[in-house]
Amino acid sequence: MVSEVEAQRLKDYADVVSELLAEFNRRFQEFKDLEPQFALLATPFAVDAESVSEEVQMELLNLQCDIVLRQKYTDVGVPGFYTFLSREN
């Protein structure tokens, strides 16, 4: 009888873990959908301008063509880079 109870508990635990996995996949799918927007902020010099909305294409191209900002991005990385941008950028 003890082995039957343990087997049932294992099945219950497996069911709970499967439900949690399905829920994580559902919730984190939203992040996958937003990944292109995250890439724009995380790697602005590597993003293809045609892959972003028309509203930001020109600003992105101007940023990518600015060799001073590109070097600053290389020197300080993502968090520090944005402190060097002017309000217009």
N, C-alpha and C positions, 0 to 999 in steps of 0.2 A: 504494500500500500504506500509506503514511503516513496518508492521509486516512481509510482504513478503521480503522486503529488508534485514531486520534483520535475518530472517531465512536463506536467501541465504548467508549472511556473515558468519553466524554460520557454515554452511556447508563448505564454503571456508576455514575458520579457521580450522575446523576439518580435512579437506583434507591436509592442510599444516602440521598440527601436525602429521598426519598419515605418511606423506612422511618423515618428520624429524625422526620419530621413526624408520621407516624402514632403513633410512640412518645410524642412530646411531647403530642399530643392525648389519648392514653390516660391519661398520667400527670397531666396538668393537669385532666382531667375530675373528678378527686377534689376539686380546689380549687373547681370550680364546684358540686359537690354540697355543699360546706361553706360556701358563700358566705353563706347566711342566718345561720349562726353567727358568721361574721366580722362581718357587719353589726351584730349585737347588741353586739359589743365596740367597733366603730369608730364607730357612730352610735346610741348607746342611746336618744337622745331622739327619733329619727326612726323607730324600729322599731315596727311595730304589735304590741301585746302579744298579740293573738290568733294571731300567726304564730310565737310561741315556745312551747316546751313548757310544760305546766301547772306544772311545778316552779319555773319562774322568772317566771311571769307576774306574780304579786303583787309580787315584788321589783322587777321592771321598772316596774310601775305606780307603786310608791312612789318610785322614782328619778325617773321622768318628772314626777311631781307636786311634786317638791322644787325650788322656784324658786331657792334658793341654789345647789344643785348644778348646775342648768341654766345659771345665769349663770357659774359657775366653769368649766363645760365650754366655754361660749362664749369665755371669757377666755383659757384656757390650752390648749385643744385636747385631743386624745385622750391623748397620752403623759402630760402633766402632770395631767390630770383624775383619773386613777386613784390618784394619790398622796393626793388629798384625801378619798377615800372611807374611811369607818371600816371596821373588820373586819366589822361587821354588814351593811354595804351591799355 
